[in-house]
Amino acid sequence: MQFSDYFDDLVRATGFLSRLPLPARHFEGHDGTLSRAAAMFAAAGLLVALPSGVLVWLLSVLDANAALSALLALLVLIGTTGALHEDGLADSADAFGARGGRDHMLAIMKDSRIGAYGVLALMTSFGLRSVALTIIIAATGGLNALLIMLGVAAVSRGAMTWHWSRLPSARTDGVAAAVGMPDPAGARFAVLTGAGLFLAFTVWAMGALAAIVGLAAVAVAATQWTAAVRARLQGHTGDTIGATQQITETVGLVTLALLL
């Protein structure tokens, strides 16, 4: 492929994962599938997290309160993604928390309403991320917090692609089925890119031990979640892919915060 093809894939992956304004020419004549563009999910994670990370850095320069900076950064991140991944986490929590078999779980995931398990999952995820990010900002400074946010964003979106590629589609309709399966080589590239970026940024910000422990925690979280989805649904959905991002991002941030 030419460089322009990789750039097109990066823009398409970013467009799928966020609401960032992007040039329309990269989407003209494209069929909407993400089989090839999924390889760039980890790299797209950098662009998605950059606005909130830069905000943290700027607020630290102004000596702003770390807790308030963390909350504002998460709000910017949610606005950038359009709460895409949070929606997946909430729907997955409702489905896995409900009684019933596979068909009932899939029906719950298609329901736009949110239940008690979904609310609790969102509260837990947002609470843990905000506290963890507060600790990271206070202990490492704004620039290092920016680097950590970029690394976590990359590895969590690489984990999305891994989860997506490891399971068949749980149904024939829905977002995940419509955009296709990731190319095997592309899935490997996304995982390796995400892991590499996480290690590079975290080693710079916190050291090698923290980077290795953090990556191991993310890998365990992604593996266990994928195993649970396989056991209950026998396949992925767009919601379980989004939940993968939220789970691994939360685990990554919390693990690094605990190491400070």
Secondary structure as GFF3:
##gff-version 3
##sequence-region A 1 260
A	DSSP	alpha_helix	3	17	.	.	.	ID=ss1
A	DSSP	three_ten_helix	24	26	.	.	.	ID=ss2
A	DSSP	three_ten_helix	37	40	.	.	.	ID=ss3
A	DSSP	alpha_helix	41	61	.	.	.	ID=ss4
A	DSSP	alpha_helix	66	81	.	.	.	ID=ss5
A	DSSP	alpha_helix	84	97	.	.	.	ID=ss6
A	DSSP	alpha_helix	102	110	.	.	.	ID=ss7
A	DSSP	alpha_helix	116	140	.	.	.	ID=ss8
A	DSSP	alpha_helix	142	166	.	.	.	ID=ss9
A	DSSP	alpha_helix	175	179	.	.	.	ID=ss10
A	DSSP	alpha_helix	184	206	.	.	.	ID=ss11
A	DSSP	alpha_helix	208	233	.	.	.	ID=ss12
A	DSSP	alpha_helix	238	258	.	.	.	ID=ss13
###
